[in-house]
Amino acid sequence: MVKSSHDLSGLASAMFATLSRPPEMTVWEWLEQNVTLSERESQSEPGKFSTRSRPYMREPLDCFRDKRVTDLVLCFGTQTGKTMTVMGGAGYRIAVDPMNALWVMPNRDLCKSFTQNRWFPFIENCAPLAAMKPAGSERHLWTRLEQFFARSTLTFVGSNSPANLASRPAGLVLMDETDKFELKSDREAGALQNAEERTKSFPYPLRVKTSTPSTRHGEIWKEFEMGDQRYFFLPCPHCKEKIRLEWGQVRWWDQEEGESKTNGDWDLEKVRRNTYYRCQKCEQKIYDSQKTAMLREGVWVPTATNGLLGRRSYHLNSLYAPLKEAQWGNLAVKWLMTKGSATRRQAFINSTLAEPWDNELLVDDETINVITYSPSELPEDRIPILTVDVQENHFWVIVRSWGNPKMEGGQQSWLLHEGRIETIEEVEKIALDYNVDPKRVALDMGHKPNTVCSILIRNGWRGLWGSDKGGFLHSGIGADRVIKDYSPIQLRDPHLGTVNQGEGNQKAMFVYWSNDRIKDRLAVLRAGGRWHVNANVSKTYIHQINAEQKESKRSPVTGRLKYFWKRVRKDNHMFDCEAMQVAMALVGGVLEDDTGAPEVPIQSTLDLTPETDATPDL
């Protein structure tokens, strides 16, 4: 029986479709079988392509084969293999599952440089791709910005060329260094959105977005958060628990920072030798030499369940990279060299840690001398004080135990409790648990004064209200007056400014306190070895207690320096609570005035609060 030409054509199409199906191997296996890297492409590991030292590349590479994946986001640090992952995935699609592709970079010149120095050598060293290049009279179809392969076309476009982007439909779109793309104007969409539009007519498109992040508002971080947010978890060689490598766990001393210092300054050679990673689970030391074995047992774990369907997003910092430059000791040295330079610090945060930049990261946490103690070990004759920073719908609290000023060594205090709580009932319970006299429980008045006043009256507590004034007048002996860091006692109607003002006889009691002067005293106490912090203090406390720093500004008129405290981090609640501890200790006579603040000039003309006739029993 002779088959018709139509039947033969259909049979040929079926055979071709069968033969052209992707091979039953992973993308990374295909690359290891077909790709050789020259020294130009990989100076550290030239030769046959291998993922053995970078097993974290395997899953992202296989996303180029998985039709369920529509968007692939790689938020990677430097030296982790991000560019090679994109090149390898693109090469696989062109050779095995071809469709027109569009590669978008920040500008045209970068496209030309990349294709000449990275992409063309990669193709030459991959036999299946090299065989698809045009030859003979068709060589003109092979340029740095457009390459016609046997069954598909790859076009390189700068993000600053909207016209070229708009005219290039493609099933595979590679968007490289998205945070450097042209931002959208009033008349047209941004480059990233424009490039995504090119895939609309394809049944199984793949949009790949890569970049080191810039800020939380940058494109790559927003794309990462829209995905399933995968991190690479490794087994700790000690406890075997899966952990994610985080910069906060890298340390370059054991018991104290002095182990890596010489004459009080960081000794970079000691830092390099002493650096290790502290396991989040068991707190055992992990050394860089153990990283390779850990990587081989690593797994990608999605951490977000609300990611959009088909969006895979991967985050990897340079702590994972198996290169000498990324050894933890070298990274520690690099980090210390960023101190004092916003540019170097941001480059480290963005490029090495693959994290978005925040201005708060410019400020280092100052060392807090911590000791281990329990309440039972503290002097019996001590006075607890509870201070509360009031927020819109929660509270930050600190409880300190102060030594009796009449006893030897009494001008000391010990941190007993710190943290965030959600309800005023929890504040009441903490006050009872630590046996705090109601007159020594103080709430911040600045945020919601009327609401706080009602709470103060109900519980017999006191209020504190921070002020920018340099001091407050108090009556002294006879007709003399003295200036103190807090005001005389004030009274406030809890219904002040409302229709219920004046109803009832009860008023809340509070004092104003001088922000700069009280914070000066806090700095003196912290530096003087009398401000004790327990070794189990939270990272949040350490971060927030360093949220403000002393700065100076020279008057353009007088030329004299004026000193002031400046917030350098958004969250300073613990710092405020500790400052209120000093204010409350002063007001209650627990801390004597002769402990003094440093000699910082007060303004020559003081805006002084007058005395009131309030009851003096605060």
Secondary structure as UniProt FT lines:
FT   HELIX           5..19
FT   HELIX           27..34
FT   STRAND          35..37
FT   TURN            39..41
FT   STRAND          47..48
FT   HELIX           55..57
FT   HELIX           58..62
FT   TURN            63..65
FT   TURN            67..68
FT   STRAND          71..76
FT   TURN            78..79
FT   HELIX           82..96
FT   STRAND          101..105
FT   HELIX           108..114
FT   HELIX           115..119
FT   HELIX           120..124
FT   HELIX           127..130
FT   TURN            131..132
FT   HELIX           136..141
FT   STRAND          146..148
FT   STRAND          153..158
FT   TURN            159..160
FT   HELIX           162..166
FT   STRAND          172..176
FT   HELIX           178..180
FT   HELIX           191..197
FT   TURN            198..201
FT   STRAND          206..210
FT   TURN            216..217
FT   HELIX           219..226
FT   TURN            227..228
FT   STRAND          230..235
FT   TURN            237..239
FT   STRAND          242..244
FT   HELIX           247..249
FT   STRAND          250..251
FT   HELIX           257..260
FT   STRAND          261..262
FT   TURN            263..264
FT   STRAND          265..266
FT   HELIX           268..274
FT   STRAND          276..278
FT   TURN            280..282
FT   STRAND          285..286
FT   HELIX           288..290
FT   HELIX           291..296
FT   STRAND          299..302
FT   TURN            309..310
FT   STRAND          311..316
FT   HELIX           318..320
FT   HELIX           324..326
FT   HELIX           328..336
FT   TURN            337..340
FT   HELIX           342..347
FT   HELIX           348..352
FT   HELIX           359..362
FT   STRAND          370..371
FT   HELIX           375..377
FT   STRAND          382..390
FT   STRAND          395..403
FT   TURN            405..406
FT   TURN            408..409
FT   STRAND          413..421
FT   HELIX           424..433
FT   TURN            434..435
FT   HELIX           438..440
FT   STRAND          441..444
FT   HELIX           449..459
FT   STRAND          462..467
FT   STRAND          472..475
FT   TURN            478..479
FT   STRAND          481..484
FT   STRAND          490..492
FT   TURN            494..497
FT   TURN            499..502
FT   STRAND          508..514
FT   HELIX           515..527
FT   TURN            528..529
FT   STRAND          531..534
FT   TURN            535..536
FT   HELIX           539..545
FT   STRAND          548..554
FT   TURN            556..558
FT   STRAND          561..567
FT   HELIX           573..587
FT   TURN            588..589
FT   HELIX           593..595
//
